[in-house]
């Protein structure tokens, strides 16, 4: 299929994997994510990648450069500029956080699925 066409809200809400790449283009990548209760993405920086996030279910704490914190809820969005250290933490200890993110340019190999955070971390070390 050329591009991505679909109901991103439904795709995000039905996803139970830590990371699932839905589409990879030359300049952007669409990824759905699910963080379990108390889980976090982990502090990271993408030096050449801007990243957009939208929360579909749950609430999150975004931390920029280890100091700036933002509480973000359902239907809210965040843009992280390239070169910004950032972490996304599930604000709930028991409910999943479901979000989608757009990397520009792409960050992960096309078709990537990481069922858990541990699986994602293992893949990134290789």
KEGUMI-510400 format. One line per 3 residues: number of its first residue (from 0); for each residue x, y, z of N, C-alpha, C, CB. Coordinates in steps of 0.001 Angstrom, whole numbers, padded with zeros to 6 digits. Glycine has a CB too. Example, Ala and Ser with C-alpha at 12.3 -4.5 7.8 and 13.67 -1.06 7.14 Angstrom:
0) 013190/-005690/007800/012300/-004500/007800/013200/-003300/007800/011308/-004473/009046 ~ 012850/-002250/007080/013670/-001060/007140/012900/000030/007870/014084/-000598/005725
//
This chain:
0) 000845/-001182/000000/000000/000000/000000/000892/001246/000000/-000962/-000002/001228 ~ 000486/002227/-000730/001171/003509/-000744/000739/004292/000483/000872/004301/-002050 ~ 001680/004656/001333/001354/005430/002522/000639/004595/003575/000502/006616/002147
3) -000006/005275/004496/-000780/004620/005554/-002177/005204/005540/-000110/004800/006960 ~ -003178/004339/005553/-004573/004749/005658/-005207/003846/006703/-005328/004660/004267 ~ -005780/004419/007739/-006408/003604/008764/-006916/004442/009917/-005441/002569/009270
6) -007625/003794/010818/-008145/004455/012005/-007074/004360/013089/-009503/003814/012476 ~ -006268/005413/013207/-005126/005377/014127/-005578/005246/015578/-004272/006636/013962 ~ -006713/005794/015920/-007212/005668/017295/-007479/004200/017619/-008503/006510/017494
9) -008187/003497/016729/-008486/002086/016968/-007218/001237/016951/-009474/001569/015922 ~ -006311/001517/016014/-005043/000777/015939/-004258/000925/017240/-004193/001274/014744 ~ -004241/002142/017767/-003503/002418/019002/-004157/001723/020187/-003421/003930/019256
12) -005477/001814/020287/-006189/001247/021431/-006179/-000274/021451/-007606/001733/021436 ~ -006105/-000930/020287/-006085/-002396/020282/-004669/-002958/020445/-006698/-002919/018988 ~ -003652/-002113/020262/-002266/-002570/020381/-001915/-002897/021837/-001304/-001502/019833
15) -001286/-004027/022047/-000825/-004413/023387/000688/-004636/023421/-001548/-005684/023850 ~ 001360/-004370/022291/002805/-004522/022223/003488/-003229/022663/003245/-004911/020796 ~ 004681/-003367/023213/005463/-002194/023607/005658/-001269/022407/006834/-002620/024192
18) 006049/-001847/021273/006274/-001044/020066/005861/-001834/018834/007757/-000613/019957 ~ 005128/-001170/017946/004737/-001796/016678/004763/-000731/015579/003312/-002458/016785 ~ 005649/-000908/014617/005752/000024/013496/004615/-000266/012524/007143/-000091/012784
21) 003790/000750/012252/002682/000600/011304/003066/001023/009897/001489/001406/011766 ~ 003934/002015/009796/004293/002520/008480/005658/003195/008547/003222/003503/007957 ~ 006451/002973/007528/007744/003638/007393/007834/004241/006006/008920/002651/007646
24) 008006/005541/005963/008221/006251/004708/009652/006756/004655/007222/007421/004553 ~ 009953/007501/003626/011308/008035/003467/011639/009051/004556/011465/008679/002089 ~ 010648/009857/004969/010900/010939/005908/010136/010850/007230/010575/012215/005257
27) 009296/009832/007400/008518/009722/008632/008171/008261/008907/007233/010573/008543 ~ 007890/007991/010177/007532/006632/010599/006436/006711/011652/008773/005867/011155 ~ 005403/005879/011493/004266/005830/012407/004363/004568/013260/002920/005868/011627
30) 004329/004756/014583/004517/003651/015529/003455/003739/016619/005949/003681/016152 ~ 002813/002601/016941/001920/002540/018102/002681/001893/019246/000605/001746/017779 ~ 002362/002331/020474/003051/001811/021654/002063/001581/022789/004161/002776/022102
33) 002419/000634/023653/001644/000373/024861/002626/000170/026009/000705/-000875/024684 ~ 002571/001050/026997/003397/000923/028185/002529/000375/029306/004039/002287/028582 ~ 002984/-000672/029929/002246/-001281/031033/002311/-000371/032261/002812/-002690/031364
36) 001472/-000665/033258/001439/000133/034476/002828/000310/035054/000525/-000506/035504 ~ 003212/001565/035320/004505/001867/035911/005686/001802/034951/004748/000946/037022 ~ 005448/001409/033710/006544/001253/032750/006922/002606/032137/006148/000252/031637
39) 008145/002690/031640/008616/003892/030972/009379/003503/029715/009504/004737/031914 ~ 009502/004445/028803/010277/004201/027584/011758/004138/027920/010009/005301/026527 ~ 012184/005001/028814/013605/005107/029159/014167/006386/028571/014402/003875/028647
42) 015054/007024/029307/015625/008295/028869/016434/008088/027594/016510/008912/029977 ~ 016111/008863/026561/016774/008704/025273/016847/010040/024553/016041/007668/024408 ~ 017701/010087/023546/017818/011271/022705/017953/010809/021258/019037/012161/023133
45) 017284/011524/020362/017412/011285/018925/017992/012584/018346/016002/010890/018245 ~ 019263/012563/018029/019935/013796/017608/019428/014360/016293/021398/013552/017495 ~ 018941/013509/015409/018507/013960/014087/017040/013642/013806/019371/013328/013022
48) 016255/013421/014861/014860/013002/014689/013947/013849/015568/014692/011501/015029 ~ 012960/014504/014948/011870/015121/015709/010847/014026/015973/011223/016349/014936 ~ 010157/014097/017122/009204/013050/017472/007911/013670/017996/009807/012094/018519
51) 006796/013204/017431/005451/013615/017832/004810/012466/018596/004582/014021/016592 ~ 004136/012754/019707/003399/011757/020489/001952/012214/020647/004062/011535/021884 ~ 001031/011249/020640/-000366/011520/021004/-000817/010411/021937/-001299/011609/019731
54) -001382/010805/023070/-001899/009854/024049/-003343/009523/023684/-001803/010427/025502 ~ -003642/008235/023494/-005008/007804/023198/-005721/007300/024445/-004998/006715/022134 ~ -005019/006555/025292/-005616/006069/026550/-004575/006146/027652/-006150/004604/026401
57) -005010/006655/028801/-004128/006742/029953/-003554/008141/030116/-003006/005734/029828 ~ -002541/008220/030955/-001854/009488/031226/-000364/009206/031345/-002401/010172/032530 ~ 000419/010217/031001/001868/010052/030987/002553/011249/031621/002371/009853/029559
60) 003767/011010/032064/004660/012085/032449/005787/012111/031428/005203/011899/033912 ~ 005949/013235/030769/007062/013448/029845/008130/014245/030586/006597/014194/028536 ~ 009358/013806/030482/010480/014498/031115/011459/014891/030016/011176/013600/032208
63) 011767/016187/029944/012723/016699/028958/014006/017103/029662/012129/017899/028174 ~ 015130/016661/029115/016452/017045/029611/016604/016832/031120/016722/018495/029276 ~ 015963/015780/031616/016049/015348/033021/015493/016347/034030/017471/015068/033362
66) 014894/017444/033584/014420/018446/034542/013000/018939/034287/015343/019612/034530 ~ 012609/019083/033045/011314/019669/032693/010267/018560/032603/011404/020455/031347 ~ 009226/018629/033454/008200/017582/033489/006854/018129/033022/008071/016998/034910
69) 006121/017256/032287/004796/017614/031790/003861/016428/031988/004851/018034/030290 ~ 002700/016682/032605/001669/015653/032740/000780/015754/031500/000828/015829/034081 ~ 000611/014627/030795/-000125/014613/029534/-001204/013535/029623/000832/014356/028316
72) -002421/013892/029215/-003548/012971/029304/-004099/012627/027925/-004650/013568/030171 ~ -005123/011773/027924/-005774/011336/026682/-006089/012526/025787/-007061/010556/026993 ~ -005878/012331/024484/-006178/013304/023442/-005221/014488/023418/-007571/013802/023612
75) -004152/014442/024217/-003155/015504/024192/-001926/015032/023419/-002767/015930/025631 ~ -001172/015997/022914/-000019/015685/022079/001230/016389/022602/-000286/016086/020622 ~ 002375/015841/022220/003678/016377/022610/004596/016279/021393/004279/015603/023851
78) 005401/017304/021177/006448/017249/020164/007784/017390/020868/006260/018360/019078 ~ 008688/016445/020596/010031/016463/021168/011002/016809/020039/010396/015079/021842 ~ 011646/017972/020131/012589/018352/019074/013846/017478/019091/012981/019825/019222
81) 014436/017313/017932/015696/016568/017827/016712/017138/018809/016253/016620/016376 ~ 017491/016241/019407/018533/016658/020335/018071/016835/021769/019123/017919/019866 ~ 016794/016557/022050/016250/016709/023408/016216/015351/024103/014823/017335/023369
84) 016892/015245/025248/016759/014035/026061/015323/013972/026550/017774/014023/027266 ~ 014706/012797/026478/013306/012682/026883/013009/011281/027399/012376/013023/025710 ~ 012015/011222/028256/011493/009957/028762/009983/010090/028838/012109/009587/030163
87) 009299/008977/028647/007845/008921/028771/007546/007859/029812/007137/008603/027388 ~ 006859/008245/030866/006517/007339/031955/005010/007183/032042/007085/007848/033293 ~ 004548/005951/032185/003128/005714/032413/002806/006242/033808/002760/004183/032271
90) 001852/007162/033892/001499/007778/035172/000702/006839/036079/000702/009044/034930 ~ 000189/005748/035521/-000579/004780/036308/000290/003576/036659/-001840/004326/035536 ~ 000099/003081/037857/000811/001875/038278/000118/000608/037784/000933/001839/039798
93) -001149/000737/037335/-001902/-000466/036992/-002536/-000480/035599/-002961/-000657/037990 ~ -002784/000684/035020/-003458/000736/033717/-002446/000992/032600/-004549/001835/033711 ~ -002680/000400/031424/-001759/000648/030313/-001867/002073/029772/-002022/-000343/029194
96) -000762/002546/029218/-000698/003823/028515/-000593/003496/027035/000517/004713/029006 ~ -001550/003983/026244/-001548/003685/024819/-001382/004979/024035/-002847/002952/024404 ~ -000382/004964/023170/-000036/006163/022425/000455/005801/021041/001018/006974/023167
99) 000499/006815/020184/001217/006634/018928/002221/007754/018799/000249/006606/017710 ~ 003240/007481/018011/004312/008437/017825/004712/008464/016355/005520/008091/018721 ~ 005155/009618/015924/005664/009775/014566/007101/010267/014669/004777/010767/013724
102) 008000/009487/014105/009405/009864/014021/009645/010501/012657/010342/008628/014241 ~ 010417/011577/012631/010755/012196/011359/012214/012629/011390/009826/013400/011061 ~ 013080/011917/010699/012894/010752/009837/012699/009468/010649/014090/010598/008901
105) 012480/008319/009971/012249/007042/010660/013379/006670/011619/012070/005936/009643 ~ 013021/005955/012683/013975/005556/013719/014199/004049/013762/013495/006034/015069 ~ 013177/003247/013451/013245/001787/013598/013118/001097/012241/012138/001289/014549
108) 013644/-000118/012113/013465/-000851/010857/011975/-001065/010548/014193/-002211/010925 ~ 011631/-000970/009276/010249/-001173/008854/009739/-002526/009334/010129/-001068/007325 ~ 008516/-002561/009830/007911/-003814/010290/008292/-004223/011703/008283/-004903/009365
111) 009045/-003407/012406/009478/-003751/013763/008285/-003975/014681/010377/-002650/014334 ~ 008345/-005072/015437/007401/-005328/016527/008220/-005773/017722/006318/-006410/016133 ~ 008092/-005051/018820/008697/-005447/020094/007545/-005670/021063/009720/-004355/020639
114) 007328/-006912/021438/006190/-007240/022301/006362/-006664/023699/006008/-008752/022384 ~ 007598/-006531/024159/007864/-006016/025503/009000/-005003/025451/008209/-007169/026478 ~ 009142/-004248/026528/010251/-003300/026626/011572/-004056/026620/010127/-002433/027903
117) 011630/-005190/027317/012872/-005991/027356/013274/-006429/025959/012700/-007229/028265 ~ 012310/-006826/025160/012595/-007218/023777/013117/-006022/022976/011329/-007800/023107 ~ 012539/-004862/023186/013000/-003650/022494/014428/-003304/022890/012070/-002467/022802
120) 014726/-003370/024187/016071/-003074/024664/017095/-004058/024109/016104/-003094/026182 ~ 016736/-005316/024044/017649/-006324/023505/017941/-006056/022029/017059/-007734/023682 ~ 016915/-005663/021283/017095/-005390/019854/017984/-004163/019642/015728/-005181/019169
123) 017847/-003161/020509/018625/-001938/020361/020089/-002151/020698/018053/-000848/021235 ~ 020409/-003186/021475/021802/-003473/021828/022543/-004209/020721/021856/-004288/023100 ~ 021810/-004695/019718/022444/-005446/018624/022735/-004559/017449/021567/-006601/018184
//
